[in-house]
Amino acid sequence: MSLGNRARPIPSLRWWIGCILFASTVINYIDRQTLSLLAPYLKVQNRWTNSDYASIVIAFRLAYSLGQAVFGRLLDRVGTRRGMTITVVWYSLASMLTSLSQGLFSLTMFRFLLGAGESANWPAAIKAVSEWFPKKERALATALFDSGSSIGGAIAPFLILPIYFRWGWRPAFMIPGLLGFLWLIVWRWLYQRPEMHARISRSELQYIVADKSEDTIPKKTVTLRWFDLLRFPQTWGIIVSRLFTDPVWFFVTDWFPIYLVAKGIELKSGLIAIWIPFISADLGNFLGGVLSGYLIKRGWPVGAARKALVVFGGVGVTTLIPTIFTNNLYLIAGLFGLASLAYSAFSTMANVLPADVFRDDSVASISGLSGSAAGVGTILAFLLVGHLSDVRQSMGSHSFDPIIVVAGAVPFVGMILVLVLVRNTKAMNEGLIKRI
């Protein structure tokens, strides 16, 4: 479509795109948090062990990990707009159908389907950010959409639990599933690539295009396959950035209510503790995005600006470890809040690195690969969490101690590996990937 035929421009259209990506992530997390919030009640009602609950969560993670790689590749082929439409319809239906489950097996299968559909959200959002935002704004745009996970997690208890206490667990799965279909109406109306969008201003389009043209290295016309991408140390650095951090966050989202109960804290009185880590994670998203963008504006290389926040995140997550020494609700909430803030700063960098390092036709594939690796890591972690917490159940408030220590230490190791692997190499001179 030519510029002369464009409709009236929407000011700062790229940030409207960022807001709808944020809304998608909020809905995504409300849907997935339903089970973790109801788990303490469903466990009693259905006489599940922690290992039973772990099997349901693992089914979700298995589909989620496989789906990120598959849908990441699909998104690079069919485009962001169409790919996101397919997956949001998928996971919204899966969420609603969960209300029909009749036992452990059927609930597990519906959670598997939900995980497959929800897996595309991050590769799609990262690809959209790479299409719409210049590199000095990408971290902040990534923080914006990624913060939807913490906002969704914070909103979920106030939406899901009142529905459960009033109408039961089936409507608590059904009602949130409707939100995705409302979101799709706005998505289909608003989203196109900037070069094709009828409502983008000339100045904003030039601003976006000019940033992309700064990469003077000629681009290869060949499409990089998964095998080609796995030859680069940068790919492994990005994989590690998710593999060594995502399982920690998913422990918070999926196991934190059960951890509080193990600590002897009544869940109704512990709502503030559930809320604080999610809000802290939201602040961490924006802290990472704003500081990284600020450092780039001050002249820092993109890679150095991203790595500075990786170091902050890797060190900060170790604040989980002191929670093993206390049963105080507010101290636990505060330490989990600090760790969640640090994790989210690290996570924002992990999510933006594919767009920083790789060409547009590989961004979703790299994001999907890293998400799949993180999913496998989360599955293995949850197998251990379920087993160890059951074996150590007689130890009461200390049943989760080894799990918490590992959760606090692993991101620190991931930080070191990212610093080593994500670097400039000769592949950048060949135009295969971008210089950072």
Phi, psi and omega in degrees: 000130182283156181297327182295338182261008185286146174287179181302127184293149171265119181302139178050050185301326183299327180282334170293322174298316178301322180292323180287331173293321175301314181298322178298318181292322176302310181296318178306314184282328174299315179301314185283333181285344182306313183293315183296326178289324181273349185305315180301328180278317180293328178299316179291315183298320184256002180057046177277147167273172174298327178292324175298312179298319179300324181295324177293313180297321180294323177300316176300312183293324179298310178296322181295318182290317177293319183295327182296317179293316182292311182288330175300315178294319179299318181297323177293339181267315186262348179099159186293315186297310182290317182297318179294323178301313181300314188284327179292320174301316181301304188285335176292318176296317180298320178298315181293320182290340178302331180295346180268357185294148185244357182181188184300317184294311183293323177297320178298318180294320178293324176291328174299313179296321178298316180298320179298314181293319183287345185296337184279348188301312183288311175304321180293314182294320178295321177295319178297319178298318180294331179281329192250344189236138172291160189298330180288347178250354186295320181295320179292319177295321176295318177300321180299307182289323181292332178295342176300334179293316180286323177294316177300318178294325179287324180288323190308314181300325183280346175262312188285311185296317176299322177297317181297312183293334181269317189239349180105178189283333183294310175298332179295336173271325186290311189296313179299331180297337179289336185298324182298324180290326175294320179298322183299328179300314180290318181301312182295329179283322192267324195269127165211164171297150184302324181294340184252354190282131182283345187248016178267141179282159178300316184295320180291320178298316179296323179298317180290313183294321181299321180296319180292329182285351178292339176282098187277348180291127180298139182271140175291142179277342182287142176277127181283130178275170177304318180299319178296316182296325182286354176281343185270134176298331179299322177300315181291327175297319178291321176300314180298322182300331177267319184299324185264002180235319184302318179302329179293315180295320181289335171297317178298314185288325187259336186241349186302316177301320179291323177298318179296318178298319177298331178280359180085019182260127177292131188298322180298319179282346182264012180301324180297325179290326177291325185285318188299313180301325180290317178294320177298320177297322177299315177297322179296322175305309184286327175301313178297315181295314182292312183295319179298314178297322179297317180296322178295319178295332178278002175103003177291143170300151182304314182300317180293321179296321179290318184292330177301320179284332175297318179297315178303316182292315182298320179287319187293329183292341179296348178290353171296325191300317181297347180294342180290345184263003184218152171247009181286122184304313187286326177291318176299315180299318181295316180292319175296326177296314178298317180295321180292322176300313180295316177304315185292325174297316176298313183298321178299319178292320179299322182284331183272340183301321177304320179287330178289323192260324190250157178294160184303327183280004177234355187300309182294326178296315179294316178299319179295318178298315180294322177294323178295317178298318178296324178295317177298317178299321179293320178300310179299319179297318182289329173301316179291320180299312180299315182293310185294321182291328175289315181298323184264013185303327181293345181275002173061239186292349179257010184295335182259005188305308181298326180296317181294319179298314179296318180299325179282335186268326187299316178300331177296319176295318177300321177304313181298317182294322177297317180299326182280320190271325183272098185209168177282133180225179183294338178300333178290323177292336179273000178078012180281325176220171186270153175278136177240000000 
